[in-house]
Amino acid sequence: MATSTEKNHNKHLDLLHDYKIHLIRYVEELQKMDRESEFLKKWNEEIIVERKKEIQVIDKILKNMITQKI
């Protein structure tokens, strides 16, 4: 049976994973808009790069937390 600390840990991992999914969808939507407008492509370029870096950091955190748990 999981302790309250483990449940809390799992809850935060789930929230972090949900945020990652949100970022992925956000980047996909920005890229879709980029294909429709050259202006938006320039406008969104930096945001997309920043969000992709954020996704990479979240991936590293999740992988490290999961491997530590095992």
N, CA, C and O atoms as a Tinker XYZ file with bonds, in Angstrom:
   280  protein
     1  N      0.841000   -1.180000    0.000000    73     2
     2  CA     0.000000    0.000000    0.000000    64     1     3
     3  C      0.889000    1.247000    0.000000    63     2     4     5
     4  O      1.885000    1.307000    0.720000    81     3
     5  N      0.530000    2.216000   -0.792000    73     3     6
     6  CA     1.332000    3.424000   -0.934000    64     5     7
     7  C      1.161000    4.334000    0.280000    63     6     8     9
     8  O      0.065000    4.492000    0.817000    81     7
     9  N      2.271000    4.921000    0.692000    73     7    10
    10  CA     2.220000    5.874000    1.798000    64     9    11
    11  C      1.714000    7.216000    1.271000    63    10    12    13
    12  O      1.606000    7.417000    0.061000    81    11
    13  N      1.409000    8.122000    2.180000    73    11    14
    14  CA     0.926000    9.448000    1.761000    64    13    15
    15  C      2.011000   10.202000    0.988000    63    14    16    17
    16  O      1.701000   10.974000    0.080000    81    15
    17  N      3.265000    9.985000    1.341000    73    15    18
    18  CA     4.368000   10.622000    0.622000    64    17    19
    19  C      4.441000   10.107000   -0.809000    63    18    20    21
    20  O      4.642000   10.880000   -1.746000    81    19
    21  N      4.277000    8.804000   -0.971000    73    19    22
    22  CA     4.295000    8.219000   -2.319000    64    21    23
    23  C      3.109000    8.712000   -3.153000    63    22    24    25
    24  O      3.254000    9.001000   -4.341000    81    23
    25  N      1.954000    8.804000   -2.532000    73    23    26
    26  CA     0.772000    9.308000   -3.238000    64    25    27
    27  C      0.985000   10.750000   -3.681000    63    26    28    29
    28  O      0.644000   11.121000   -4.805000    81    27
    29  N      1.553000   11.560000   -2.788000    73    27    30
    30  CA     1.839000   12.954000   -3.096000    64    29    31
    31  C      2.859000   13.049000   -4.237000    63    30    32    33
    32  O      2.715000   13.861000   -5.151000    81    31
    33  N      3.874000   12.215000   -4.163000    73    31    34
    34  CA     4.913000   12.155000   -5.196000    64    33    35
    35  C      4.286000   11.795000   -6.543000    63    34    36    37
    36  O      4.570000   12.438000   -7.554000    81    35
    37  N      3.452000   10.789000   -6.555000    73    35    38
    38  CA     2.788000   10.358000   -7.789000    64    37    39
    39  C      1.869000   11.448000   -8.327000    63    38    40    41
    40  O      1.785000   11.659000   -9.537000    81    39
    41  N      1.188000   12.132000   -7.429000    73    39    42
    42  CA     0.287000   13.217000   -7.836000    64    41    43
    43  C      1.072000   14.309000   -8.564000    63    42    44    45
    44  O      0.638000   14.812000   -9.600000    81    43
    45  N      2.228000   14.667000   -8.011000    73    43    46
    46  CA     3.041000   15.714000   -8.628000    64    45    47
    47  C      3.641000   15.250000   -9.961000    63    46    48    49
    48  O      3.761000   16.040000  -10.897000    81    47
    49  N      4.009000   13.993000  -10.043000    73    47    50
    50  CA     4.480000   13.461000  -11.330000    64    49    51
    51  C      3.366000   13.525000  -12.369000    63    50    52    53
    52  O      3.605000   13.876000  -13.525000    81    51
    53  N      2.156000   13.186000  -11.956000    73    51    54
    54  CA     1.009000   13.254000  -12.867000    64    53    55
    55  C      0.754000   14.684000  -13.329000    63    54    56    57
    56  O      0.491000   14.921000  -14.508000    81    55
    57  N      0.830000   15.630000  -12.407000    73    55    58
    58  CA     0.628000   17.037000  -12.771000    64    57    59
    59  C      1.702000   17.518000  -13.745000    63    58    60    61
    60  O      1.408000   18.229000  -14.705000    81    59
    61  N      2.936000   17.126000  -13.490000    73    59    62
    62  CA     4.033000   17.502000  -14.377000    64    61    63
    63  C      3.840000   16.888000  -15.765000    63    62    64    65
    64  O      4.089000   17.540000  -16.779000    81    63
    65  N      3.405000   15.661000  -15.801000    73    63    66
    66  CA     3.144000   14.997000  -17.077000    64    65    67
    67  C      1.987000   15.681000  -17.817000    63    66    68    69
    68  O      2.051000   15.872000  -19.031000    81    67
    69  N      0.948000   16.043000  -17.094000    73    67    70
    70  CA    -0.174000   16.758000  -17.705000    64    69    71
    71  C      0.273000   18.097000  -18.291000    63    70    72    73
    72  O     -0.167000   18.486000  -19.373000    81    71
    73  N      1.137000   18.788000  -17.580000    73    71    74
    74  CA     1.665000   20.066000  -18.070000    64    73    75
    75  C      2.486000   19.852000  -19.337000    63    74    76    77
    76  O      2.417000   20.651000  -20.271000    81    75
    77  N      3.257000   18.778000  -19.364000    73    75    78
    78  CA     4.043000   18.457000  -20.560000    64    77    79
    79  C      3.119000   18.235000  -21.757000    63    78    80    81
    80  O      3.384000   18.737000  -22.849000    81    79
    81  N      2.046000   17.490000  -21.554000    73    79    82
    82  CA     1.077000   17.242000  -22.625000    64    81    83
    83  C      0.458000   18.562000  -23.093000    63    82    84    85
    84  O      0.270000   18.782000  -24.289000    81    83
    85  N      0.147000   19.428000  -22.139000    73    83    86
    86  CA    -0.393000   20.747000  -22.482000    64    85    87
    87  C      0.593000   21.524000  -23.358000    63    86    88    89
    88  O      0.197000   22.123000  -24.358000    81    87
    89  N      1.863000   21.515000  -22.987000    73    87    90
    90  CA     2.880000   22.229000  -23.767000    64    89    91
    91  C      3.019000   21.658000  -25.173000    63    90    92    93
    92  O      3.160000   22.405000  -26.141000    81    91
    93  N      2.981000   20.356000  -25.280000    73    91    94
    94  CA     3.091000   19.709000  -26.598000    64    93    95
    95  C      1.938000   20.157000  -27.489000    63    94    96    97
    96  O      2.145000   20.503000  -28.652000    81    95
    97  N      0.742000   20.151000  -26.951000    73    95    98
    98  CA    -0.432000   20.586000  -27.730000    64    97    99
    99  C     -0.335000   22.057000  -28.100000    63    98   100   101
   100  O     -0.707000   22.456000  -29.203000    81    99
   101  N      0.163000   22.854000  -27.175000    73    99   102
   102  CA     0.335000   24.299000  -27.418000    64   101   103
   103  C      1.323000   24.540000  -28.557000    63   102   104   105
   104  O      1.063000   25.347000  -29.449000    81   103
   105  N      2.438000   23.851000  -28.526000    73   103   106
   106  CA     3.447000   23.980000  -29.585000    64   105   107
   107  C      2.865000   23.525000  -30.916000    63   106   108   109
   108  O      3.083000   24.171000  -31.941000    81   107
   109  N      2.136000   22.432000  -30.911000    73   107   110
   110  CA     1.514000   21.946000  -32.155000    64   109   111
   111  C      0.543000   22.979000  -32.720000    63   110   112   113
   112  O      0.492000   23.188000  -33.932000    81   111
   113  N     -0.218000   23.619000  -31.852000    73   111   114
   114  CA    -1.163000   24.646000  -32.301000    64   113   115
   115  C     -0.416000   25.861000  -32.875000    63   114   116   117
   116  O     -0.824000   26.416000  -33.895000    81   115
   117  N      0.656000   26.261000  -32.228000    73   115   118
   118  CA     1.459000   27.378000  -32.747000    64   117   119
   119  C      2.052000   27.034000  -34.109000    63   118   120   121
   120  O      2.067000   27.870000  -35.013000    81   119
   121  N      2.535000   25.816000  -34.253000    73   119   122
   122  CA     3.104000   25.393000  -35.528000    64   121   123
   123  C      2.040000   25.356000  -36.618000    63   122   124   125
   124  O      2.316000   25.681000  -37.773000    81   123
   125  N      0.838000   24.965000  -36.255000    73   123   126
   126  CA    -0.275000   24.962000  -37.211000    64   125   127
   127  C     -0.561000   26.390000  -37.685000    63   126   128   129
   128  O     -0.753000   26.626000  -38.878000    81   127
   129  N     -0.587000   27.328000  -36.758000    73   127   130
   130  CA    -0.801000   28.732000  -37.120000    64   129   131
   131  C      0.330000   29.259000  -37.991000    63   130   132   133
   132  O      0.109000   30.060000  -38.899000    81   131
   133  N      1.549000   28.797000  -37.701000    73   131   134
   134  CA     2.715000   29.224000  -38.493000    64   133   135
   135  C      2.562000   28.847000  -39.957000    63   134   136   137
   136  O      2.952000   29.608000  -40.842000    81   135
   137  N      2.003000   27.691000  -40.209000    73   135   138
   138  CA     1.828000   27.241000  -41.584000    64   137   139
   139  C      0.816000   28.118000  -42.331000    63   138   140   141
   140  O      0.843000   28.202000  -43.559000    81   139
   141  N     -0.065000   28.762000  -41.582000    73   139   142
   142  CA    -1.111000   29.578000  -42.190000    64   141   143
   143  C     -0.717000   31.036000  -42.368000    63   142   144   145
   144  O     -1.332000   31.744000  -43.166000    81   143
   145  N      0.292000   31.499000  -41.643000    73   143   146
   146  CA     0.637000   32.913000  -41.702000    64   145   147
   147  C      2.141000   33.111000  -41.485000    63   146   148   149
   148  O      2.719000   32.629000  -40.511000    81   147
   149  N      2.742000   33.826000  -42.413000    73   147   150
   150  CA     4.172000   34.132000  -42.295000    64   149   151
   151  C      4.427000   35.068000  -41.110000    63   150   152   153
   152  O      5.437000   34.946000  -40.416000    81   151
   153  N      3.502000   35.998000  -40.890000    73   151   154
   154  CA     3.632000   36.908000  -39.747000    64   153   155
   155  C      3.652000   36.127000  -38.436000    63   154   156   157
   156  O      4.499000   36.363000  -37.575000    81   155
   157  N      2.719000   35.205000  -38.295000    73   155   158
   158  CA     2.663000   34.401000  -37.071000    64   157   159
   159  C      3.892000   33.521000  -36.922000    63   158   160   161
   160  O      4.337000   33.245000  -35.808000    81   159
   161  N      4.431000   33.088000  -38.038000    73   159   162
   162  CA     5.629000   32.251000  -37.984000    64   161   163
   163  C      6.764000   33.006000  -37.297000    63   162   164   165
   164  O      7.450000   32.454000  -36.437000    81   163
   165  N      6.956000   34.242000  -37.671000    73   163   166
   166  CA     7.996000   35.063000  -37.030000    64   165   167
   167  C      7.639000   35.340000  -35.570000    63   166   168   169
   168  O      8.499000   35.308000  -34.689000    81   167
   169  N      6.393000   35.604000  -35.337000    73   167   170
   170  CA     5.907000   35.942000  -33.993000    64   169   171
   171  C      6.083000   34.759000  -33.032000    63   170   172   173
   172  O      6.498000   34.945000  -31.888000    81   171
   173  N      5.774000   33.566000  -33.490000    73   171   174
   174  CA     5.767000   32.381000  -32.630000    64   173   175
   175  C      7.102000   31.657000  -32.531000    63   174   176   177
   176  O      7.271000   30.778000  -31.685000    81   175
   177  N      8.026000   32.010000  -33.368000    73   175   178
   178  CA     9.289000   31.276000  -33.457000    64   177   179
   179  C      9.994000   31.125000  -32.108000    63   178   180   181
   180  O     10.384000   30.022000  -31.727000    81   179
   181  N     10.151000   32.216000  -31.404000    73   179   182
   182  CA    10.856000   32.182000  -30.116000    64   181   183
   183  C     10.057000   31.411000  -29.064000    63   182   184   185
   184  O     10.627000   30.665000  -28.268000    81   183
   185  N      8.760000   31.591000  -29.067000    73   183   186
   186  CA     7.901000   30.889000  -28.098000    64   185   187
   187  C      8.011000   29.384000  -28.295000    63   186   188   189
   188  O      8.113000   28.629000  -27.328000    81   187
   189  N      7.989000   28.952000  -29.554000    73   187   190
   190  CA     8.075000   27.518000  -29.846000    64   189   191
   191  C      9.398000   26.951000  -29.347000    63   190   192   193
   192  O      9.425000   25.877000  -28.745000    81   191
   193  N     10.488000   27.659000  -29.590000    73   191   194
   194  CA    11.808000   27.195000  -29.142000    64   193   195
   195  C     11.841000   27.092000  -27.617000    63   194   196   197
   196  O     12.338000   26.108000  -27.069000    81   195
   197  N     11.310000   28.110000  -26.932000    73   195   198
   198  CA    11.291000   28.097000  -25.466000    64   197   199
   199  C     10.451000   26.945000  -24.917000    63   198   200   201
   200  O     10.863000   26.274000  -23.971000    81   199
   201  N      9.291000   26.717000  -25.496000    73   199   202
   202  CA     8.417000   25.648000  -25.021000    64   201   203
   203  C      9.020000   24.268000  -25.283000    63   202   204   205
   204  O      8.857000   23.358000  -24.470000    81   203
   205  N      9.714000   24.107000  -26.407000    73   203   206
   206  CA    10.368000   22.825000  -26.690000    64   205   207
   207  C     11.475000   22.553000  -25.680000    63   206   208   209
   208  O     11.667000   21.412000  -25.259000    81   207
   209  N     12.202000   23.591000  -25.290000    73   207   210
   210  CA    13.230000   23.431000  -24.256000    64   209   211
   211  C     12.582000   23.057000  -22.925000    63   210   212   213
   212  O     13.088000   22.208000  -22.190000    81   211
   213  N     11.467000   23.698000  -22.630000    73   211   214
   214  CA    10.740000   23.388000  -21.395000    64   213   215
   215  C     10.265000   21.940000  -21.387000    63   214   216   217
   216  O     10.332000   21.268000  -20.357000    81   215
   217  N      9.791000   21.463000  -22.521000    73   215   218
   218  CA     9.359000   20.063000  -22.641000    64   217   219
   219  C     10.540000   19.127000  -22.394000    63   218   220   221
   220  O     10.383000   18.106000  -21.725000    81   219
   221  N     11.707000   19.455000  -22.919000    73   219   222
   222  CA    12.896000   18.625000  -22.708000    64   221   223
   223  C     13.273000   18.565000  -21.233000    63   222   224   225
   224  O     13.627000   17.503000  -20.721000    81   223
   225  N     13.197000   19.704000  -20.553000    73   223   226
   226  CA    13.512000   19.735000  -19.120000    64   225   227
   227  C     12.521000   18.879000  -18.335000    63   226   228   229
   228  O     12.914000   18.119000  -17.450000    81   227
   229  N     11.251000   19.005000  -18.658000    73   227   230
   230  CA    10.226000   18.209000  -17.977000    64   229   231
   231  C     10.464000   16.724000  -18.222000    63   230   232   233
   232  O     10.324000   15.915000  -17.306000    81   231
   233  N     10.823000   16.360000  -19.455000    73   231   234
   234  CA    11.133000   14.961000  -19.759000    64   233   235
   235  C     12.267000   14.443000  -18.881000    63   234   236   237
   236  O     12.190000   13.341000  -18.338000    81   235
   237  N     13.313000   15.240000  -18.748000    73   235   238
   238  CA    14.456000   14.826000  -17.919000    64   237   239
   239  C     14.025000   14.651000  -16.458000    63   238   240   241
   240  O     14.408000   13.680000  -15.804000    81   239
   241  N     13.240000   15.581000  -15.963000    73   239   242
   242  CA    12.769000   15.492000  -14.574000    64   241   243
   243  C     11.936000   14.228000  -14.385000    63   242   244   245
   244  O     12.143000   13.472000  -13.435000    81   243
   245  N     10.999000   14.009000  -15.293000    73   243   246
   246  CA    10.145000   12.820000  -15.171000    64   245   247
   247  C     10.957000   11.531000  -15.229000    63   246   248   249
   248  O     10.733000   10.617000  -14.436000    81   247
   249  N     11.891000   11.459000  -16.159000    73   247   250
   250  CA    12.714000   10.249000  -16.275000    64   249   251
   251  C     13.547000   10.024000  -15.025000    63   250   252   253
   252  O     13.668000    8.892000  -14.555000    81   251
   253  N     14.126000   11.097000  -14.478000    73   251   254
   254  CA    14.925000   10.958000  -13.266000    64   253   255
   255  C     14.068000   10.552000  -12.066000    63   254   256   257
   256  O     14.485000    9.729000  -11.251000    81   255
   257  N     12.882000   11.128000  -11.962000    73   255   258
   258  CA    12.006000   10.802000  -10.835000    64   257   259
   259  C     11.515000    9.357000  -10.930000    63   258   260   261
   260  O     11.412000    8.665000   -9.917000    81   259
   261  N     11.219000    8.915000  -12.121000    73   259   262
   262  CA    10.734000    7.550000  -12.312000    64   261   263
   263  C     11.835000    6.540000  -12.036000    63   262   264   265
   264  O     11.592000    5.519000  -11.392000    81   263
   265  N     13.050000    6.813000  -12.519000    73   263   266
   266  CA    14.152000    5.861000  -12.290000    64   265   267
   267  C     14.564000    5.843000  -10.826000    63   266   268   269
   268  O     15.003000    4.806000  -10.329000    81   267
   269  N     14.433000    6.966000  -10.122000    73   267   270
   270  CA    14.747000    6.982000   -8.690000    64   269   271
   271  C     13.727000    6.172000   -7.903000    63   270   272   273
   272  O     14.055000    5.562000   -6.886000    81   271
   273  N     12.497000    6.172000   -8.380000    73   271   274
   274  CA    11.440000    5.458000   -7.669000    64   273   275
   275  C     11.621000    3.949000   -7.790000    63   274   276   277
   276  O     11.269000    3.197000   -6.881000    81   275
   277  N     12.175000    3.512000   -8.926000    73   275   278
   278  CA    12.367000    2.079000   -9.168000    64   277   279
   279  C     13.523000    1.601000   -8.406000    63   278   280
   280  O     13.858000    0.419000   -8.470000    81   279
